[in-house]
């Protein structure tokens, strides 16, 4: 049974127990003398039983001896409440017109309701505690997401996606990838403002994805940098990735 359903059933059982205790309390008060002290004394036994049942249904125990002790105490309190309430309720029923066996049978219906609801409430408390314990164990045993990067992840020069590259830079790369590279003297590159290392590595990866047969020299030429600069950028990007993995 799902946990939320068990909680709803427990609230229904708790309401039933409260109704039975309320009937017993009213009968005890009606039987008592017309003063607050007598009425409070008469109302106490069923209220004590309600509080005791609520405690043993909610508070778990970890020792068998303690469980036996509190069950014995609960049974004693229930016996006292049933004895007192039975005769008080029988007297009230006879006073208000019930005759024959009715005054002696009506209290049994109330006490029986209290007993059944109390047992159900204790049983539901144990079921809910067991379900919550299993849920906690499954949660603790579930693998937690690792903070480290996956082992199969590519280097920054390969893992960068087009979304991580600025729009203008992507436009420049696309234009450079679709037109033939201009012939320049070997070792000479067009002077441009130096881009950040991560952006240059991402652009190089995108050029290689667009032109699978391009060599490193072709990529460097498309980016407008020297081959040695391209290799230095990739080494630096890999070093930064390792630093981030160690920091995580």
Backbone as a ProteinNet text record, in pm:
[ID]
protein_1_A
[PRIMARY]
XXXXXXXXXXXXXXXXXXXXXXXXXXXXXXXXXXXXXXXXXXXXXXXXXXXXXXXXXXXXXXXXXXXXXXXXXXXXXXXXXXXXXXXXXXXXXXXXXXXXXXXXXXXXXXXXXXXXXXXXXXXXXXXXXXXXXXXXXXXXXXXXXXXXXXXXXXXXXXXXXXXXXXXXXXXXXXXXXXXXXXXXXXXXXXXXXXXXXXXXXXXXXXXXXXXXXXXXXXXXXXXXXXXXXXXXXXXXXXXXXXXXXXXX
[TERTIARY]
84.7	0	88.7	60.5	144.9	145.1	254.2	270.6	163.9	132	31.3	-106	-135.7	-262.8	-265.6	-153.4	-146.6	-168.6	-113.4	-134.1	-281.3	-349.9	-492.5	-574.2	-541.5	-614.1	-589.7	-466.6	-438.6	-518.9	-534.3	-616.2	-761.2	-813.3	-950.4	-965.4	-867.1	-872.3	-859.6	-774.3	-759.6	-890.5	-960.2	-1089.9	-1191.3	-1189.5	-1281.4	-1252.2	-1123.9	-1087.1	-1128	-1108.3	-1147.1	-1298.2	-1374.9	-1521	-1561.8	-1500.4	-1533.5	-1494.9	-1376.8	-1333.2	-1423.7	-1466.5	-1556	-1688.8	-1744	-1868	-1847.9	-1733.1	-1706.4	-1689.3	-1621.2	-1601.2	-1735	-1821.5	-1952.9	-2033.5	-2031.7	-2106.4	-2050.2	-1919.3	-1858.6	-1893.5	-1893.8	-1927.1	-2073.2	-2161.9	-2304	-2329.4	-2249.1	-2268	-2210.3	-2113.4	-2047.8	-2137.3	-2097.2	-2169.6	-2151.9	-2240.8	-2241.3	-2140.7	-2013.9	-1907.3	-1784.8	-1704.1	-1591.7	-1493.3	-1469.3	-1371.1	-1419	-1542	-1597.2	-1600.9	-1640.1	-1645.6	-1506.5	-1405.8	-1269.9	-1216.3	-1244.2	-1200	-1266.1	-1395.3	-1467.3	-1420.8	-1381.4	-1341.2	-1197.4	-1117.3	-975.2	-943.4	-1004.5	-962.5	-966.1	-1076	-1073.1	-973	-954.4	-854.3	-713.4	-686.6	-555.8	-533.5	-638.2	-625.5	-595.7	-664.5	-640.8	-495.8	-444.7	-306.8	-206.3	-235.1	-143.8	-137.4	-252	-254.6	-182.6	-200	-132.5	19.9	64.8	208.6	269.1	207.6	267.9	256.2	162.4	151.3	248.6	302.6	392.4	539.2	566	704.1	756.4	858.8	913.8	1003.6	1020.3	1110.1	1213.9	1331.5	1441	1479.3	1405.1	1430.3	1301.2	1310.4	1191.5	1134.3	1221.5	1173.2	1090.3	1136.5	1060.6	927.4	925	799.6	699	747.9	658	606.8	694.3	654.3	547.1	565.4	465.7	335.1	341.3	216.6	140.5	213.7	147.6	84	155.7	99	-23.7	-18.5	-134.5	-254.7	-229.6	-339	-399.7	-315.6	-367.5	-454.8	-404.6	-483.6	-613.6	-609.1	-730.9	-830.3	-780.1	-870.8	-938.4	-859.8	-918.2	-1023.2	-990	-1084.2	-1210	-1195	-1312.9	-1401.8	-1342.1	-1421.9	-1499.3	-1429.3	-1495.4	-1601.8	-1566.5	-1659.6	-1781.1	-1758.5	-1870.8	-1982.2	-1948.3	-2052.4	-2108.3	-2024.9	-2078.4	-2176	-2140.3	-2227.8	-2355	-2342.3	-2462.3	-2557.6	-2503.4	-2589.5	-2655.8	-2582.6	-2640.6	-2749.4	-2725.2	-2825.1	-2952.8	-2938.5	-3057.3	-3128.7	-3053	-3116.1	-3198.2	-3153.2	-3221.4	-3315.3	-3368.1	-3479.8	-3448.8	-3325.8	-3295.9	-3330.7	-3392.6	-3436.9	-3387.4	-3405.8	-3367.6	-3216.4	-3172.5	-3029.1	-2959.4	-3036.2	-2976.2	-2874.1	-2902.1	-2801.4	-2667.9	-2669.8	-2547.1	-2478.9	-2553.6	-2494.7	-2438.7	-2501.9	-2454.2	-2308.6	-2265.6	-2124.1	-2026.3	-2070.4	-1981.1	-1953.3	-2053.2	-2032.2	-1928.3	-1934	-1836.5	-1697.6	-1688.4	-1558.3	-1498.4	-1583.6	-1533.9	-1478.4	-1547.5	-1497.6	-1361.6	-1346.8	-1219.2	-1107.9	-1137.4	-1035.7	-991.4	-1087.9	-1054.1	-975.2	-1021	-951	-809.7	-792.2	-659.3	-564.3	-611.9	-527	-491.3	-589	-563.2	-462.4	-473.8	-382.7	-239.6	-222.5	-89	-32.5	-116.4	-71.5	-32.7	-111.4	-77.9	51.1	73.2	198	318.7	308.5	417.9	438.3	327.2	338.2	403.1	360	415.9	563.9	601.7	742.6	826.1	772.8	846.4	863.3	756.3	764.4	863.9	861.1	955.5	1099.3	1121.9	1257.2	1308.1	1223	1263	1292.9	1210.8	1234.5	1368.4	1400	1527.8	1644.6	1629.8	1737	1759.1	1649.3	1664.7	1728.5	1691.2	1750.6	1899.1	1937.8	2078.8	2159.9	2096.8	2168.4	2174.7	2092.2	2092	2223.2	2281.1	2408.7	2389.6	2480.6	2475.5	2549.8	2501.4	2570.8	2710.4	2807.1	2946.3	2974	3057.2	3092.3	3200	3267.3	3371.8	3313	3385.5	3341.2	3345.4	3255.8	3257.3	3389.9	3431	3560.8	3562.6	3444.9	3439.4	3421.1	3418.9	3396.4	3515.5	3489.7	3596.2	3667.7	3779.7	3854.2	3778.7	3813.9	3740.2	3742.1	3846.8	3850.9	3747.8	3701.3	3602.6	3464.5	3458.3	3330.6	3251.9	3311.7	3240.1	3128.6	3012.8	2898	2880.6	2807.7	2787	2718.3	2633.8	2563.1	2657.3	2775.7	2870.1	2957	2946.1	3028.4	2945.4	2998.9	2923.1	2872.4	2760.6	2696.7	2789	2850.1	2937.2	3055.1	3109	3220.6	3178.3	3056.2	3008.2	2989.3	2940.9	2924.6	3059.3	3161.2	3293.5	3348.5	3326.6	3376	3305.2	3170.3	3094.9	3140.5	3164.4	3211.2	3348.8	3434.7	3569.4	3569.5	3471.2	3467.5	3413.9	3330	3266.7	3345.1	3439.7	3518.2	3659.7	3724.2	3862.4	3951.8	4046.4	4139.3	4231.6	4258.1	4346.5	4489.3	4561.9	4700.9	4787	4857.3	4947.7	5085.8	5185	5318.8	5323.5	5398	5404.4	5450.9	5386.1	5425.3	5372.8	5299.1	5245.9	5095.4	5040.6	4895.9	4850	4723	4666.2	4660.2	4697.6	4696	4552.4	4505.7	4372.7	4384.1	4285.8	4286.5	4281	4364.4	4372.1	4245.6	4187	4065.9	4102.1	4005.7	4030.8	4061.7	4131.6	4174.5	4054.4	3955.8	3839.9	3762	3749.1	3676.4	3752.4	3884.1	3964.5	3957.1	3962.6	3952.9	3816.9	3711	3577.3	3561.7	3616	3608.7	3686.5	3800.4	3877.7	3800.4	3734.1	3654.2	3539.8	3477.9	3367.6	3416.2	3531.4	3586.6	3615.4	3672.7	3700.5	3572.5	3465.8	3338.7	3279	3300.2	3246.4	3331	3461.2	3552.9	3631.2	3573.2	3635.3	3776.3	3806.4	3937.5	4040.2	4004.4	4097.8	4209.4	4328.1	4443.1	4455.4	4546.5	4568.1	4614.1	4693.3	4739.2	4622.4	4526.9	4409.2	4324.8	4309.1	4231.1	4298.2	4429.2	4500.6	4488.6	4493.6	4482.4	4343.1	4238.9	4102.6	4080.4	4146.8	4132.7	4221	4312.5	4402	4512.6	4553.9	4661.7	4764.1	4878.1	4981.6	4953.3	5017.8	5000.8	5050.6	5160.4	5212.3	5117.2	5052.8	4955	4834.6	4788.7	4676.2	4709.7	4828.3	4866	4880.2	4933.8	4946.1	4808.8	4714.2	4577.4	4515.7	4532.9	4474.1	4538.4	4669.6	4734.3	4683.4	4667.7	4619.4	4475.1	4392.5	4253	4245.3	4328.1	4329.9	4377.6	4477.2	4525	4416.3	4339.6	4230.6	4123.5	4096.4	3995.4	4039.4	4169.1	4218	4211.2	4240.3	4230.4	4087.6	3990.8	3850.7	3809.9	3859.8	3825.5	3882.4	4008.6	4066.8	3993.8	3954.2	3882	3747.3	3678.8	3549.2	3565.4
-119	0	124.6	222.3	342.7	417.9	491.7	561.8	668.5	742.9	848.9	790.2	670.3	606.1	561	510.9	471.9	592.3	707.3	827.5	866.7	857.6	892.5	796.2	668.1	569.8	595.1	632.4	659.3	778.3	881.4	994.4	951.8	864	815.5	733.7	648.6	567.9	657.1	758.1	850.9	925.5	964.6	1032	937.5	809.9	711.9	692.2	681.9	667.5	789.9	907.1	1030.7	1035	987.7	984.1	891.4	772.7	680.2	734.6	796	854.8	971.4	1050.2	1162.2	1112.5	1003.5	947.2	899.6	837.7	791.7	908.7	1013.7	1131.2	1197.1	1210.4	1272.6	1191.4	1059	974.9	986.8	991.6	1004.8	1138.5	1245.3	1377.9	1383.1	1324.5	1324.1	1244.1	1142.5	1061.4	1128.9	1218.1	1280.9	1386.2	1430.3	1537	1668.6	1761.1	1887.5	1986.9	1949.6	2044	2010.4	2109.6	2087.7	1981.5	1972.8	1875.8	1733.3	1703.5	1569.1	1536.4	1630.8	1607.3	1584.5	1658.3	1638.1	1500.8	1459.5	1327	1218.1	1232.9	1131.6	1127.3	1241.9	1247	1202.1	1192.2	1164.6	1025.4	913.1	780	762.6	799	782.3	875.3	995.6	1085.5	1028.2	968.3	905.5	791.6	715.4	606.6	661.8	768.8	828.6	875.3	943.6	992	877.1	771.9	657.3	586.6	565.1	499.2	584.6	714.8	803.8	796	787	779.4	649.6	536.5	409.4	388.7	457.2	444.3	533.4	632.5	727.7	710.9	671.7	666	523.5	500.5	365.4	330.3	201.4	153.5	63	56.4	-24.3	-138.3	-152.2	-261.9	-337.1	-469.2	-551	-532.2	-516.3	-500.7	-372.7	-263.5	-138.7	-151	-222.3	-241	-318.8	-424.3	-503.1	-418.8	-336.6	-254.7	-153.3	-88.4	13	-49.9	-168.7	-236.9	-280.8	-327	-365.5	-244.4	-129.3	-8.1	37.8	26.5	66.3	-23.7	-154	-246	-215.1	-177.1	-142	-17.3	85.8	208.9	181.9	96.8	64.1	-10.4	-101.1	-173.1	-79.9	15.3	110.8	197.3	247.7	333.7	257	131.9	52.6	23.3	-10.2	-41.1	81.8	194	315	362.1	366.8	417.8	326.2	195.9	103.2	131.8	143.1	162.7	304	401.5	537.2	543.5	482.5	488.1	406.8	294.5	215.7	294.5	366	446.6	560	625.3	734.9	682.7	567.5	511.1	475.4	418	384.3	509.9	616	740.9	804.4	789.2	854.6	761.3	658.4	582.9	447	402.2	268.9	165.7	56	-45.9	-182.1	-279.4	-416.5	-430.4	-497.4	-520.3	-405.3	-311.5	-202.9	-121.2	-80.2	-0.5	-71.7	-206.3	-283.1	-323.3	-311.5	-344.5	-221.9	-106.3	14.9	48.8	38.8	68.7	-22.2	-147.8	-239.5	-192.8	-128.7	-79.8	32.4	118.3	228	175.7	92.2	38.5	-49.4	-126	-208.2	-123.3	-12.7	77.8	135.5	171.9	228.2	124.5	0.6	-104.4	-132.3	-146.7	-176.9	-61.6	60.8	176.2	188.8	158.1	166.1	64.6	-58.9	-162.8	-125.6	-76.2	-36.8	78.1	172.6	286.4	242.7	151.7	101.1	22.7	-59.1	-136.8	-46.8	55.8	148.9	223.9	259.2	325.4	238.8	108	17.3	1.4	-6.3	-18	105.6	221.4	345.9	356.6	320	324.7	229.6	109.6	13.9	64.5	123.8	175.7	290.9	380.8	492.9	445.6	340.7	286.4	228.1	153.6	98.3	209.1	314.6	425.8	493.4	512.3	573.4	485.6	353	262.5	265.2	269.6	276.7	408.6	516.1	645.5	647.6	587	584.4	494.9	386.3	294	341.4	438.8	487	556.7	532.3	598.7	747.5	821.6	966.4	1014.3	1119.4	1170.4	1217.9	1175.9	1211.3	1353.4	1421.9	1559.2	1564.8	1450.3	1450.4	1440.6	1485.2	1475.9	1330.8	1284.7	1146.8	1114.3	987.9	948.6	952.7	930.7	926.5	1062.2	1165.7	1298.9	1340.2	1413.1	1456.6	1575.1	1610.4	1727	1851.7	1967.9	2090	2121.3	2078.1	2110.4	2031.5	1916.7	1835.3	1847.5	1878.2	1874.3	2002.1	2105.7	2232.4	2221.9	2276.5	2274.4	2410.5	2416.4	2545.4	2645.8	2597.8	2692	2763.5	2700.5	2762.9	2868.9	2882	2976.5	3099.5	3220.1	3340.6	3337.2	3406.2	3402.5	3458.4	3571.4	3632	3540.6	3473.7	3384.1	3266.3	3212.3	3102.1	3144.7	3265.8	3314.8	3324.5	3371.4	3381.1	3243.9	3146.4	3012	2949.3	2966.2	2909.9	2968.9	3099.7	3164.5	3113.4	3095.1	3047.1	2902.5	2823.4	2682.7	2660.9	2751.2	2732.3	2793.2	2879	2937.5	2885	2876.9	2827.4	2918.7	2856.1	2933.7	3014.1	3138.3	3224.6	3175.4	3185.4	3143.1	3248.4	3204.4	3293.6	3230.2	3310.6	3252	3164	3051.4	2961.1	3034.7	3000.8	3060.2	3198	3256	3391.1	3381.1	3450.8	3453.1	3596.5	3616.9	3751.5	3799	3921.3	3977.4	4008.7	3947.7	3974.9	3982.9	4046.1	4047.1	3903.8	3874.1	3737.2	3700.7	3588.1	3539.1	3464.9	3449.9	3367.2	3223.2	3151.8	3015.3	2923.1	2933.3	2844.2	2868.7	2994.5	3024.6	2972.3	2988.7	2940.8	2788.8	2719.5	2573	2527.9	2598.6	2562.3	2585.9	2696.4	2724.8	2621.9	2579.6	2477.2	2346	2311.8	2188.9	2197.6	2315.9	2329.8	2323	2379.7	2372.1	2227.1	2150.9	2010.7	1930.8	1968.1	1899.2	1932.3	2057.8	2097.9	2043.2	2035	1987.5	1868.1	1748.6	1631.6	1602.1	1636.2	1602.4	1713.9	1817.9	1928.3	1887.1	1928.2	1903.5	2014.3	1995.6	2099.5	2229.4	2216.7	2337.5	2409.5	2332.2	2394.8	2465.7	2402.2	2463	2591.2	2585.6	2705.1	2816.9	2779.5	2881.5	2942.3	2858.8	2910.8	3003.5	2974.7	3059.8	3183.8	3186.1	3300.7	3300.5	3179.9	3169.1	3069.8	3065.8	2972	2833.9	2735.1	2597.5	2580.4	2642.5	2632.6	2695.7	2807.6	2872.1	2781.2	2712.9	2622.5	2510.1	2452.8	2344.9	2394.8	2515.1	2571.4	2595.5	2643.7	2666.1	2535.5	2429.3	2301.9	2246.5	2262	2216	2293.6	2422	2504.3	2470.1	2444.9	2408.3	2275.9	2177.8	2050.1	2066.8	2153.1	2177.2	2239.7	2333.2	2394.7	2291.4	2200.4	2098.3	2008.2	1971	1887.3	1961.2	2089.8	2168.6	2171.9	2186.2	2186.7	2052.1	1941.3	1808.4	1790	1833.1	1820	1906.9	2026.8	2117.5	2059.7	1991.6	1930.9	1815.4
0	0	0	-88.3	-93.8	39.2	61.1	188.4	207.8	101.4	117.6	150.7	97.3	129	274.8	323.6	464.7	556.2	518.6	599.8	602.5	488.1	485.8	571.4	562.8	644.4	792.7	828.2	969.6	1020.2	936.7	980.2	1000.5	913.8	929.7	1057.6	1085.3	1208.2	1331	1321.4	1434.8	1462	1355.9	1374.1	1437.7	1398.5	1458	1606.2	1640.4	1780.8	1861	1804.1	1874.1	1897	1799.1	1815.8	1929.8	1934.9	2043.1	2178.9	2189.1	2316	2354.6	2255	2286.2	2343.2	2286.9	2341	2485.4	2511.3	2647.7	2743.4	2697.8	2782.8	2816.5	2716.4	2740.3	2840.9	2825.1	2919.9	3060.7	3073.5	3206.1	3269.9	3188.6	3242.1	3285.1	3205	3241.6	3369.3	3392.4	3512.6	3636.4	3618.2	3732.7	3795.9	3913.8	3981	3905.9	3928.8	3854.8	3912.9	3905.8	3942.3	3857.2	3826.5	3732.6	3779	3908.3	3957	3932	3965.3	3943.2	3794	3713	3568.3	3509.5	3556.2	3506.5	3545.6	3669.2	3712.7	3630.2	3602.5	3525.9	3380.4	3324.2	3183.2	3161.3	3267.6	3249	3194.2	3240.8	3193.5	3040.6	2971.1	2825.1	2755.6	2810.1	2751.3	2768	2883.8	2905.2	2807	2779.7	2682.8	2542.6	2503.8	2371.4	2357.8	2458.8	2453.1	2450.7	2527.1	2531.7	2397	2335.9	2204	2100.3	2107.1	2011.5	2029.8	2153.2	2178	2124.5	2155.1	2113.6	1962.8	1897.8	1752	1677.4	1743.4	1677.9	1716.1	1841	1888.9	1873.7	1790.5	1776.2	1894	1917.5	2022.6	1959.1	2021.4	1969.2	2063.1	2174.4	2267.7	2292.6	2288.3	2308.5	2448.5	2548	2685.2	2699.6	2634.8	2641.9	2569.1	2458	2384.4	2467.9	2536.4	2621.8	2737.6	2795.5	2910.5	2870.8	2758.6	2723.4	2675.5	2614.7	2578.8	2704	2805.2	2930.6	2998	2995.6	3054.9	2977.8	2846.2	2765.2	2793.7	2807	2838.6	2975.2	3070.6	3203.8	3197.6	3125.5	3113.1	3039.6	2936.4	2862.1	2950.9	3034.8	3125.4	3224.2	3279.3	3374	3304.7	3187.4	3115.3	3078.1	3035.1	2996.4	3117.3	3230.3	3350.6	3398.3	3410.1	3458.7	3360.1	3232.5	3132.9	3116.7	3132.4	3113.7	3213.9	3340.4	3441	3436	3403.8	3387.8	3271.3	3159.4	3042	3064.5	3134.4	3164.6	3253.8	3353.2	3438.6	3363.7	3272.2	3195.2	3102	3036.7	2945.9	3021.7	3142.2	3221.5	3266.7	3300.5	3344.8	3232.7	3107.7	2997.2	2920.5	2987.9	2932.8	2877.8	2873.2	2821.8	2928.5	2887.9	2982.7	2939	3024.6	2993.7	2982.6	2875.4	2856	2783.8	2728.9	2649.6	2727.1	2853	2923.9	2940.9	2938.9	2959.7	2827.8	2718.7	2589	2516.5	2536.4	2468.8	2501.3	2627.2	2655	2581.6	2556	2485.3	2342.1	2278.5	2141.9	2139.1	2239.8	2245.3	2280.5	2383.5	2422.5	2312.2	2244.4	2134	2019.8	1989.3	1885.3	1923.3	2049.4	2095.9	2085.9	2124.1	2120.8	1977.1	1885.7	1745.5	1682.7	1706.1	1648.7	1705.9	1834.6	1896.2	1833.7	1815.9	1756	1612	1536.5	1397.9	1390.7	1483.5	1481.5	1511.5	1607	1638.1	1519.4	1456.2	1340.8	1224.2	1198.7	1091.1	1120.2	1246.3	1282	1250.8	1280.2	1247.1	1097.9	1021.8	876.2	815.6	859.9	805.6	838.9	960.2	998	912.7	883	800.3	657.7	601.4	464.3	456.5	554.5	554.3	569.4	649.6	665	533.9	463	333.5	233.1	235.7	143.2	172.3	300.5	337	295.4	309.6	270	119.1	41.8	-103.6	-145	-77.4	-110.3	-78.7	35.4	71.7	-21.6	-72.3	-159.8	-303.9	-342.1	-480.2	-509.9	-628.1	-663.2	-678	-617.6	-625.4	-749.9	-815.1	-933.7	-898.2	-976.7	-950.3	-993.5	-914	-947.2	-1053.9	-1078.4	-1177.1	-1317.3	-1412.4	-1551.4	-1594.1	-1682.5	-1729.4	-1795.8	-1777.8	-1831.7	-1982.9	-2045.1	-2190	-2252.6	-2170.2	-2225.6	-2310.1	-2414.6	-2503	-2442	-2499.7	-2455.2	-2492.9	-2434.2	-2466.5	-2614.3	-2685.1	-2827.6	-2905	-2846.7	-2915.1	-2852.6	-2721.3	-2650.4	-2665.4	-2714.6	-2724	-2826.3	-2793.4	-2883.3	-2946.6	-3060	-3124.2	-3034.9	-2941.6	-2855.2	-2760.9	-2733.4	-2641.3	-2708.8	-2840	-2914	-2946	-2932.5	-2965.8	-3109.9	-3133.7	-3264.6	-3371.7	-3346	-3447	-3478	-3376.2	-3400.5	-3486	-3459.6	-3541.4	-3685.9	-3707.6	-3843.7	-3914	-3840.6	-3901.8	-3936.7	-3846.6	-3872.8	-3991	-3996.2	-4107.2	-4239.9	-4240.1	-4362.9	-4400.6	-4302.1	-4331.7	-4377.2	-4325.3	-4361.7	-4502.8	-4552.4	-4683.3	-4797.7	-4770.3	-4878.8	-4874.4	-4987.6	-4989.9	-4906.4	-4842.9	-4759.9	-4849.4	-4812.1	-4888.8	-4877.7	-4987.5	-4989.2	-4921.3	-4821.9	-4750.8	-4748.1	-4732.5	-4717.1	-4593.8	-4598.9	-4482.6	-4357.4	-4246.2	-4118	-4095.2	-4188.4	-4172.2	-4154.8	-4060.5	-4035.2	-4026.6	-4059.1	-4053.4	-3909.1	-3887.5	-3753	-3711.9	-3605.6	-3551.9	-3399.7	-3337.2	-3190.3	-3137.1	-3042.7	-2991.3	-2916.4	-2955	-2888	-2759.5	-2669.6	-2550.6	-2591.2	-2503.8	-2534.6	-2555.2	-2466.9	-2477.6	-2605.4	-2643.9	-2767.5	-2888.7	-2889.2	-3001.9	-3013.2	-2899	-2901.1	-2951.2	-2909.3	-2954.5	-3104	-3154.6	-3297.5	-3378.7	-3326.7	-3396.1	-3403.5	-3294.6	-3294.8	-3394.5	-3406.5	-3500.5	-3644.3	-3671.1	-3807.9	-3844.9	-3752	-3780.3	-3800.2	-3727.4	-3747.5	-3884.5	-3930	-4060.4	-4175.7	-4153.8	-4258.9	-4202.6	-4211.1	-4146.3	-4196.2	-4321	-4378.5	-4360.6	-4288	-4269.1	-4174.2	-4205.2	-4118.3	-4015.3	-3920.2	-3820.6	-3886.2	-3989.6	-4059	-4124.5	-4181.7	-4242.2	-4136.5	-4019.4	-3911.5	-3863.9	-3844.3	-3800.6	-3902.8	-4031.1	-4135.3	-4137	-4116.3	-4113.3	-3994.7	-3884.3	-3766.3	-3773.1	-3866.2	-3876.8	-3774.3	-3728.7	-3632.8	-3685.9	-3624.3	-3666.2	-3609.9	-3669.8	-3623.5	-3481.4	-3449	-3312.4	-3212.1	-3252.6	-3164	-3140.9	-3246.3	-3232.5	-3135.1	-3147.1	-3056.1	-2912.3	-2896.1	-2761.4	-2698.9	-2782	-2733.1	-2685.2	-2761.7	-2722.3	-2595.3	-2582.9	-2459.7	-2338.2	-2354	-2242.5	-2207.1	-2309.9	-2283.2	-2208.9	-2248.5	-2177.6	-2033.2	-2013.2	-1877	-1790.5	-1847	-1770.2	-1735.3	-1829.4	-1800.6	-1685.5	-1686.8	-1576.7	-1442.9	-1444.2	-1320.9	-1269.3	-1361	-1318.4	-1262.2	-1321	-1270	-1129.1	-1108.4	-974.9	-873.2	-916.9	-824.2	-786.1	-880.5	-849.7	-753.9
[MASK]
++++++++++++++++++++++++++++++++++++++++++++++++++++++++++++++++++++++++++++++++++++++++++++++++++++++++++++++++++++++++++++++++++++++++++++++++++++++++++++++++++++++++++++++++++++++++++++++++++++++++++++++++++++++++++++++++++++++++++++++++++++++++

